Amino acid sequence: MNYSGLIIAVITFLVIGLFHPIVIKGEYYFGTKCWWVFSLAGVAFYAASAPKHVQIAEVLILATHQASGSVIHRD
């Protein structure tokens, strides 16, 4: 049996659980001004997690194109 999906789900759950209090504290102390920081940090970490052969612009639209298989692999 392949456990990689289960491991990814557990890690995702833990990351959300760890960072949710940070977001709540940030909104409590800074109001909605910190939304831009969290949003830009999310996009930056998402873009940084891409493999080297994928362009940054492709990473931002990867989720929509991955289902259709239109992402081009570059060497």
Contacts in CASP RR format, 6 or more apart in sequence:
PFRMAT RR
TARGET T0000
AUTHOR 0000-0000-0000
METHOD contacts of the structure
MODEL  1
MNYSGLIIAVITFLVIGLFHPIVIKGEYYFGTKCWWVFSLAGVAFYAASA
PKHVQIAEVLILATHQASGSVIHRD
23 38 0 8 1.000
26 34 0 8 1.000
27 34 0 8 1.000
27 35 0 8 1.000
43 60 0 8 1.000
46 59 0 8 1.000
46 60 0 8 1.000
47 56 0 8 1.000
47 59 0 8 1.000
47 60 0 8 1.000
49 59 0 8 1.000
50 56 0 8 1.000
50 58 0 8 1.000
50 59 0 8 1.000
50 62 0 8 1.000
53 73 0 8 1.000
53 74 0 8 1.000
53 75 0 8 1.000
54 62 0 8 1.000
54 71 0 8 1.000
54 74 0 8 1.000
55 74 0 8 1.000
58 65 0 8 1.000
58 71 0 8 1.000
58 72 0 8 1.000
62 71 0 8 1.000
65 71 0 8 1.000
END
